[in-house]
Amino acid sequence: MTFTSNDVVPFTVARAKLSELAEQAKAGAEKIITKNGESYVALIDAGRLDYYHLLERERIHLLLIEDARKGLEDIKAGRVHDADKAIAKLQQRRKAKSATAARSARQRD
C-alpha cells in the first residue's frame, strides 16, 4: 500500500481527530501516527489487522513445512546425528563457556 502525506499524522493531531481518523481507517485507509517526528503507531481497520495476522501465521507454517522438507532430505542423505549425543555435546560446550567466563570475571577483579 502506498502512503501519502495525508496518511502520516502527528500524535497531537491524531488525538484531536481520532474519530475522523478511525472512520478513515474503517474505510480502508492506513494511518501512521508519529511522535516527535518518528513513526509511533499505526491505525488500521481491525479486520485488516486480523488478515495481517493470518498472513503471518501462514508464512510461519510455510517456513515450518520447508524446514521439515529439508530435514527429510538430510535423513535421506544420511546427514543425521544421535540426539542424545548432540545434546550432551551442547551441554559440555555451555558448561565450558560458563567456566571460561567465570575465570575471566575473577581475573578482572
C-alpha positions in Angstrom: 0.0 0.0 0.0 1.3 3.5 -0.9 1.2 6.1 1.8 0.6 9.8 1.1 1.4 12.8 3.3 -2.3 12.6 4.5 -1.7 9.2 5.9 1.1 10.4 8.2 -0.4 12.2 11.2 1.3 13.8 14.2 0.2 12.4 17.6 -1.3 15.7 18.7 -3.4 15.9 15.6 -4.4 12.3 15.9 -5.6 12.9 19.5 -7.8 15.8 18.3 -9.1 13.9 15.3 -9.3 10.3 16.5 -12.9 9.8 15.5 -12.3 11.1 12.0 -9.1 9.0 11.6 -10.9 5.9 12.9 -13.6 6.3 10.2 -11.0 6.7 7.5 -9.2 3.5 8.8 -12.5 1.7 8.8 -13.0 2.7 5.2 -9.6 1.2 4.3 -7.0 3.9 4.9 -4.0 3.1 7.0 -2.6 5.9 9.1 0.9 6.3 10.6 0.8 8.3 13.7 4.1 10.0 14.6 5.5 11.2 17.8 8.5 13.6 17.9 8.8 13.2 14.1 9.2 9.4 14.3 6.8 6.6 13.4 5.0 5.7 16.6 1.9 3.5 15.9 -0.4 2.6 13.0 -4.2 3.0 12.8 -5.8 0.3 10.6 -9.1 -1.5 10.4 -9.4 -4.4 12.9 -10.4 -6.7 10.0 -7.3 -5.8 8.1 -5.2 -6.4 11.3 -6.8 -9.9 11.6 -5.9 -10.5 8.0 -2.3 -9.5 8.5 -2.1 -11.8 11.5 -3.5 -14.7 9.4 -0.9 -14.0 6.7 1.9 -14.1 9.3 0.6 -17.4 10.7 0.5 -18.8 7.1 4.1 -17.6 6.5 5.3 -19.4 9.7 3.5 -22.6 8.6 5.2 -22.5 5.2 8.6 -22.0 6.9 8.0 -25.0 9.2 7.0 -27.1 6.2 10.2 -26.0 4.4 12.3 -26.9 7.5 10.6 -30.3 7.7 11.3 -30.9 4.0 15.0 -30.1 4.5 15.1 -32.4 7.5 13.7 -35.2 5.5 16.3 -34.6 2.8 19.0 -34.7 5.4 17.7 -38.1 6.7 17.6 -39.5 3.1 21.2 -38.3 2.6 22.3 -39.8 5.8 23.1 -36.4 7.4 21.9 -37.4 10.9 23.3 -37.4 14.4 22.2 -39.1 17.6 20.1 -36.6 19.5 21.3 -37.6 23.0 24.9 -37.2 21.9 24.3 -33.9 20.3 22.5 -32.5 23.4 25.4 -33.8 25.6 27.9 -32.1 23.4 26.0 -28.8 23.5 25.8 -29.0 27.3 29.5 -29.6 27.6 30.2 -26.6 25.4 27.8 -24.4 27.5 29.5 -25.6 30.7 33.0 -24.9 29.3 31.9 -21.5 28.2 30.4 -20.7 31.6 33.6 -21.8 33.3 35.7 -19.6 31.0 33.5 -16.6 31.6 33.8 -17.2 35.4 37.6 -17.4 35.2 37.7 -14.2 33.2 35.5 -12.4 35.7 37.7 -13.5 38.6 40.8 -12.3 36.8 39.3 -8.8 36.3 38.6 -8.5 40.0 
